Amino acid sequence: MRAYLDHSATTPMAPEALAAMRPHLEARFGNASSPHAWGREARAALEEARGVLARAVGARDPQTLVFVSGGTEADNLAVKGAARAGRGRHLVVSAIEHHAVLEAAAVLEAEGFAVARVRPEADGRLDPAAVEAHLRPETVLVALMLANNETGVLQPVAEVAARCRARGVPVHADCVQALGKVPVDVGALGVDLAAFSAHKVYGPKGIGALYVRPGTPMEALLHGGFQERSRRAGTENVAGAVGFARAAEAAVAALADDAPRMAALRDRLEQAILGAVPGVWVNAPPAPRAPHITNLAFEGVPAEALLIALDLEGVAASAGAACSSGSLEPSHVLQAMGLSPERCAASVRFSLGRGTTAAEIEYAITTVARCTERLREALPAPV
């Protein structure tokens, strides 16, 4: 048996998304910027997809959505684009952001921007007052994610956005891990920018979107043509946009059923492992979390060794963000929460999906217990 518990890294394509894309990969191949019939057909499909996605994320105006290549480009466009177009040289980011936000902020720092990095509380959740305390008259952006990709902890985005709005500071929310797992409404959140990615919500890889509230200062990263209302040059990925929209629509429609089911399976996984394996902790258990993620620390067992052992037994998990695979550095998220280096190095993320079954969870439980026991017997005891 096999159990894929790495849905935060990527999800399988939804059949309805693939079916919606197929015509645009075959007969309807036109360039959406071309004025002839083939181009007009592609343009119509692109704009229909923009409207469907806008409804899925609570954007009233579909034109506020910019199609990009994925969550990383969306975060980069939000952070660099808003900062460079702003009137100040200071931004605030949470210390537990995805690397796409943190590295974009580091690039701006090298350009002379001042960057304040706000650490979360011990449960992985940011204090809105702590974020507000870092605001300055010259602050051009605050960036924080809605659902953390490593722990699943939900951040108080709406409260932070309200405080920032009162100070005239734009807010960017990385909603990549949130869409389809918790309700996402950019209007209700009150954010000025929000990033989304198709392949985290059963859509294709290579397509994402950035919500840009009307009036938000924005400088383009890519220059060339005038696509996406001059906010993102380049021939539009029509098939990808169509697949993304259909996948997001389906995920949002199924949210009321999927979320409690995934939460129940996640809780079963956690409780059973905690009961069967000594020396295991849940990283950030008291905080509100997205239903599909748990992050567990296994005392005395290096995460890399456990992941290899699990993989050999047919269980897929990860030690954090997929973009960090191959890195031996401990999770910056867990470090920012104040966890010890030993606990960070022994932490594994399990992330469930729409197709995860109870049988797969039971198999993962017994496999984790067996692999952990075997590794503890084989590895030298810590000094």
C-alpha positions as CSV (number, residue, x, y, z in Angstrom):
1,M,0.0,0.0,0.0
2,R,1.1,3.6,-0.5
3,A,0.0,6.9,1.2
4,Y,0.7,10.3,-0.4
5,L,0.8,12.7,2.5
6,D,2.6,15.6,0.9
7,H,-0.3,17.6,-0.6
8,S,1.2,20.8,0.6
9,A,4.0,20.3,-1.9
10,T,1.6,19.6,-4.8
11,T,-1.7,18.0,-5.5
12,P,-2.8,15.6,-8.2
13,M,-4.8,17.2,-11.1
14,A,-8.5,17.2,-10.6
15,P,-10.2,15.3,-13.5
16,E,-12.5,18.3,-14.2
17,A,-9.5,20.6,-14.4
18,L,-7.8,18.4,-16.9
19,A,-11.0,18.0,-19.0
20,A,-11.4,21.8,-19.1
21,M,-7.8,22.3,-20.2
22,R,-7.8,19.7,-23.0
23,P,-9.5,21.7,-25.7
24,H,-7.1,24.6,-25.2
25,L,-4.1,22.2,-25.5
26,E,-5.5,20.9,-28.8
27,A,-7.9,22.6,-31.2
28,R,-8.3,25.9,-29.3
29,F,-4.6,26.9,-29.3
30,G,-4.9,30.6,-30.2
31,N,-2.9,33.4,-28.7
32,A,-5.2,35.5,-26.5
33,S,-3.6,38.7,-27.7
34,S,-4.3,38.0,-31.4
35,P,-7.2,39.8,-33.0
36,H,-8.4,37.0,-35.3
37,A,-11.0,34.3,-34.5
38,W,-8.5,31.9,-32.9
39,G,-7.2,34.7,-30.7
40,R,-10.7,35.9,-29.8
41,E,-11.7,32.4,-28.8
42,A,-8.7,32.2,-26.5
43,R,-9.3,35.6,-25.0
44,A,-12.9,34.7,-24.2
45,A,-11.8,31.5,-22.4
46,L,-9.1,33.5,-20.5
47,E,-11.6,36.1,-19.3
48,E,-14.2,33.5,-18.4
49,A,-11.5,31.7,-16.3
50,R,-10.6,35.0,-14.7
51,G,-14.3,35.5,-13.7
52,V,-14.6,32.0,-12.3
53,L,-11.4,32.4,-10.2
54,A,-12.5,35.8,-9.0
55,R,-15.7,34.3,-7.6
56,A,-13.7,31.5,-5.9
57,V,-11.5,34.0,-4.0
58,G,-14.1,36.7,-3.3
59,A,-12.8,39.3,-5.8
60,R,-15.7,41.5,-7.0
61,D,-13.9,42.6,-10.2
62,P,-12.2,39.9,-12.2
63,Q,-9.7,42.4,-13.6
64,T,-8.2,42.6,-10.2
65,L,-6.6,39.2,-10.9
66,V,-3.3,38.9,-12.7
67,F,-2.5,35.5,-14.1
68,V,1.2,34.6,-13.4
69,S,3.3,31.5,-13.5
70,G,2.6,30.4,-9.9
71,G,2.7,31.3,-6.3
72,T,6.4,32.3,-6.3
73,E,5.9,34.9,-9.1
74,A,2.7,36.1,-7.4
75,D,4.6,36.7,-4.2
76,N,7.5,38.4,-6.0
77,L,5.2,40.6,-8.0
78,A,3.4,41.6,-4.8
79,V,6.4,42.3,-2.6
80,K,8.8,43.9,-5.2
81,G,6.1,45.5,-7.3
82,A,4.3,47.2,-4.4
83,A,7.5,48.2,-2.6
84,R,9.2,49.7,-5.6
85,A,6.0,51.6,-6.5
86,G,5.5,52.9,-3.0
87,R,6.7,56.2,-1.5
88,G,8.8,54.8,1.3
89,R,11.6,52.4,1.7
90,H,10.4,50.1,4.6
91,L,8.5,46.9,4.7
92,V,7.3,44.4,7.3
93,V,7.2,40.7,6.7
94,S,6.5,37.8,9.1
95,A,9.5,35.6,9.8
96,I,7.5,32.5,8.9
97,E,6.7,33.5,5.3
98,H,7.4,31.2,2.3
99,H,10.8,31.7,0.8
100,A,9.2,33.5,-2.1
101,V,8.3,36.4,0.2
102,L,11.4,36.3,2.3
103,E,13.8,36.2,-0.6
104,A,12.0,38.9,-2.4
105,A,12.3,41.0,0.7
106,A,16.0,40.2,0.9
107,V,16.4,41.5,-2.7
108,L,14.7,44.7,-1.7
109,E,17.0,45.0,1.4
110,A,20.0,44.8,-0.9
111,E,18.5,47.7,-2.9
112,G,18.4,49.8,0.3
113,F,15.0,49.0,1.7
114,A,14.7,48.4,5.5
115,V,13.0,45.2,6.3
116,A,11.4,44.3,9.7
117,R,10.9,40.6,10.2
118,V,8.3,39.8,12.8
119,R,8.5,36.5,14.8
120,P,5.4,34.6,15.8
121,E,4.4,33.6,19.3
122,A,5.3,30.1,20.4
123,D,2.2,28.6,18.9
124,G,3.2,29.9,15.4
125,R,0.7,32.7,15.3
126,L,1.6,36.4,14.8
127,D,0.4,39.0,17.3
128,P,-1.3,41.8,15.2
129,A,-0.1,44.3,17.8
130,A,3.5,43.2,17.2
131,V,3.1,43.7,13.5
132,E,1.5,47.2,14.0
133,A,4.4,48.1,16.3
134,H,6.8,47.8,13.4
135,L,4.9,50.2,11.1
136,R,6.5,53.5,10.2
137,P,5.4,56.5,8.2
138,E,7.6,55.2,5.3
139,T,6.3,51.6,5.4
140,V,5.1,50.6,1.9
141,L,4.0,47.0,2.6
142,V,3.2,44.4,5.2
143,A,3.3,40.7,4.1
144,L,2.0,37.7,6.0
145,M,0.5,34.4,4.9
146,L,-3.0,33.2,5.6
147,A,-2.1,29.5,6.3
148,N,1.5,28.6,7.0
149,N,2.8,26.0,4.6
150,E,4.8,24.0,7.2
151,T,2.6,24.1,10.3
152,G,-0.8,24.9,8.9
153,V,-1.3,27.7,11.5
154,L,-3.8,30.3,10.4
155,Q,-2.7,33.9,10.7
156,P,-4.9,36.9,11.8
157,V,-4.7,38.5,8.4
158,A,-8.0,40.4,8.6
159,E,-7.0,42.0,11.9
160,V,-3.6,42.9,10.7
161,A,-5.1,44.3,7.5
162,A,-7.5,46.5,9.5
163,R,-4.7,47.9,11.6
164,C,-2.6,48.6,8.5
165,R,-5.5,50.1,6.6
166,A,-5.9,52.6,9.4
167,R,-2.3,53.6,8.9
168,G,-2.5,53.6,5.1
169,V,-0.2,50.6,4.6
170,P,-1.0,48.0,1.9
171,V,-1.1,44.3,3.0
172,H,-0.1,41.3,0.9
173,A,-1.4,37.9,2.0
174,D,0.1,34.6,0.6
175,C,-3.1,32.5,0.3
176,V,-1.4,29.6,-1.6
177,Q,-2.0,27.0,1.2
178,A,-5.4,28.4,2.2
179,L,-7.4,28.3,-0.9
180,G,-9.7,25.2,-1.0
181,K,-8.8,24.4,2.6
182,V,-10.3,27.3,4.5
183,P,-12.7,30.0,3.3
184,V,-10.8,32.7,1.4
185,D,-12.5,36.0,0.6
186,V,-10.1,38.8,-0.3
187,G,-12.8,41.4,0.3
188,A,-13.5,40.1,3.8
189,L,-9.8,39.8,4.6
190,G,-9.4,43.4,3.6
191,V,-6.0,42.8,1.9
192,D,-4.6,44.8,-1.0
193,L,-2.7,41.9,-2.6
194,A,-3.1,38.1,-2.4
195,A,-1.2,35.2,-4.0
196,F,-2.7,31.9,-5.3
197,S,-1.3,28.8,-7.0
198,A,-3.1,26.3,-9.1
199,H,-1.1,23.2,-8.3
200,K,-1.9,23.4,-4.6
201,V,-5.6,23.2,-5.3
202,Y,-5.7,20.3,-7.8
203,G,-4.9,22.4,-10.8
204,P,-1.9,22.4,-13.2
205,K,1.6,23.5,-12.4
206,G,2.9,26.6,-13.9
207,I,0.0,28.9,-13.3
208,G,-1.0,31.2,-10.4
209,A,-2.7,34.5,-9.8
210,L,-2.2,37.7,-7.9
211,Y,-5.1,39.7,-6.6
212,V,-4.4,43.5,-6.8
213,R,-7.0,45.8,-5.2
214,P,-7.8,48.7,-7.4
215,G,-5.6,51.7,-6.6
216,T,-2.8,49.6,-5.1
217,P,0.6,50.9,-6.3
218,M,2.2,48.2,-8.5
219,E,5.4,48.1,-10.6
220,A,5.6,45.3,-13.2
221,L,8.5,42.8,-12.9
222,L,8.3,41.6,-16.5
223,H,8.3,44.0,-19.4
224,G,7.4,43.4,-23.0
225,G,3.8,43.3,-24.2
226,F,0.8,44.8,-22.6
227,Q,-0.8,41.6,-21.4
228,E,-2.7,41.5,-18.1
229,R,-3.3,45.2,-18.3
230,S,0.5,45.9,-18.4
231,R,1.0,44.2,-15.0
232,R,2.6,41.0,-16.4
233,A,4.0,40.9,-19.9
234,G,4.0,37.6,-21.8
235,T,1.7,35.3,-23.8
236,E,-1.0,34.2,-21.5
237,N,-1.3,30.5,-20.4
238,V,-4.9,30.1,-21.4
239,A,-5.0,26.3,-20.8
240,G,-3.4,26.8,-17.4
241,A,-5.8,29.6,-16.4
242,V,-8.8,27.5,-17.5
243,G,-7.6,24.5,-15.5
244,F,-6.8,26.7,-12.5
245,A,-10.2,28.3,-12.5
246,R,-12.0,25.0,-12.8
247,A,-9.9,23.4,-10.0
248,A,-10.4,26.3,-7.7
249,E,-14.2,26.4,-8.3
250,A,-14.5,22.7,-7.5
251,A,-12.3,22.9,-4.4
252,V,-14.3,25.8,-3.0
253,A,-17.6,24.1,-3.8
254,A,-16.4,20.9,-1.9
255,L,-14.8,22.9,1.0
256,A,-17.7,22.3,3.4
257,D,-17.3,18.5,3.0
258,D,-13.6,18.3,2.5
259,A,-12.3,20.4,5.4
260,P,-14.0,18.5,8.3
261,R,-13.1,15.2,6.7
262,M,-9.4,16.1,6.3
263,A,-9.3,17.6,9.8
264,A,-10.7,14.4,11.3
265,L,-8.2,12.3,9.4
266,R,-5.4,14.6,10.4
267,D,-6.5,14.4,14.1
268,R,-6.6,10.6,13.9
269,L,-3.0,10.6,12.4
270,E,-1.7,12.9,15.2
271,Q,-3.4,11.2,18.1
272,A,-2.5,7.7,17.0
273,I,1.1,8.5,16.4
274,L,1.3,10.4,19.8
275,G,-0.2,7.3,21.4
276,A,1.9,4.7,19.7
277,V,5.3,6.5,19.5
278,P,7.0,7.9,22.6
279,G,8.8,11.2,22.3
280,V,6.6,12.9,19.7
281,W,5.3,16.4,19.8
282,V,2.9,18.4,17.6
283,N,4.5,21.7,16.5
284,A,2.0,24.5,17.3
285,P,-1.0,22.4,18.5
286,P,-3.0,25.0,20.3
287,A,-3.3,27.5,17.4
288,P,-6.1,27.4,14.8
289,R,-4.8,25.5,11.8
290,A,-5.8,24.6,8.3
291,P,-7.3,21.1,8.3
292,H,-4.8,19.4,6.1
293,I,-1.4,19.9,7.8
294,T,0.3,18.5,10.8
295,N,3.9,19.0,11.8
296,L,5.4,16.4,14.2
297,A,8.7,16.3,15.9
298,F,10.2,12.8,16.6
299,E,12.8,13.0,19.4
300,G,16.2,11.6,18.4
301,V,15.2,10.8,14.8
302,P,16.6,13.1,12.0
303,A,13.8,14.1,9.7
304,E,15.8,13.1,6.6
305,A,16.3,9.6,7.9
306,L,12.7,9.2,8.7
307,L,11.5,10.5,5.4
308,I,13.8,8.1,3.5
309,A,12.5,5.2,5.6
310,L,8.9,6.2,5.0
311,D,9.5,6.6,1.3
312,L,10.9,3.1,1.1
313,E,7.6,1.9,2.8
314,G,5.4,3.9,0.4
315,V,4.6,6.9,2.5
316,A,5.3,10.4,1.2
317,A,5.9,13.3,3.6
318,S,8.3,16.2,3.8
319,A,10.6,18.1,6.2
320,G,9.0,21.4,5.2
321,A,8.5,23.4,2.0
322,A,9.1,21.5,-1.2
323,C,11.2,24.5,-2.5
324,S,13.7,23.8,0.4
325,S,14.2,20.1,-0.4
326,G,17.9,19.3,-0.6
327,S,18.7,22.0,2.0
328,L,20.2,20.8,5.3
329,E,19.2,24.0,7.1
330,P,16.5,23.5,9.8
331,S,13.1,25.0,9.1
332,H,13.1,28.8,9.4
333,V,9.4,28.6,10.4
334,L,10.1,26.3,13.4
335,Q,13.2,28.3,14.3
336,A,11.2,31.5,14.3
337,M,8.7,29.8,16.7
338,G,11.6,29.3,19.1
339,L,11.9,25.5,18.8
340,S,15.3,24.0,19.6
341,P,17.6,23.1,16.7
342,E,17.3,19.4,17.7
343,R,13.5,19.6,17.5
344,C,13.6,21.5,14.2
345,A,15.9,18.9,12.7
346,A,13.5,16.1,13.8
347,S,10.3,17.6,12.5
348,V,8.2,16.1,9.6
349,R,5.2,17.6,7.8
350,F,2.3,15.4,6.8
351,S,-0.3,17.0,4.6
352,L,-3.5,15.5,3.5
353,G,-5.7,16.0,0.5
354,R,-9.1,15.4,-1.0
355,G,-8.3,11.9,-2.0
356,T,-6.7,10.8,1.3
357,T,-8.5,7.8,2.7
358,A,-8.9,6.4,6.2
359,A,-7.0,3.3,5.1
360,E,-4.0,5.4,4.0
361,I,-4.0,7.1,7.4
362,E,-4.0,3.8,9.2
363,Y,-1.2,2.5,7.0
364,A,0.8,5.7,7.7
365,I,0.3,5.4,11.4
366,T,1.7,1.9,11.6
367,T,4.5,2.7,9.1
368,V,5.6,5.8,11.1
369,A,5.6,3.8,14.3
370,R,7.6,1.0,12.8
371,C,10.1,3.2,11.0
372,T,10.6,5.4,14.1
373,E,11.3,2.4,16.3
374,R,13.7,0.9,13.8
375,L,15.7,4.2,13.4
376,R,15.9,4.7,17.1
377,E,17.4,1.3,17.5
378,A,19.9,1.8,14.6
379,L,21.0,5.4,15.3
380,P,23.5,6.3,18.0
381,A,21.9,7.8,21.1
382,P,22.3,11.6,21.3
383,V,25.2,12.7,23.6
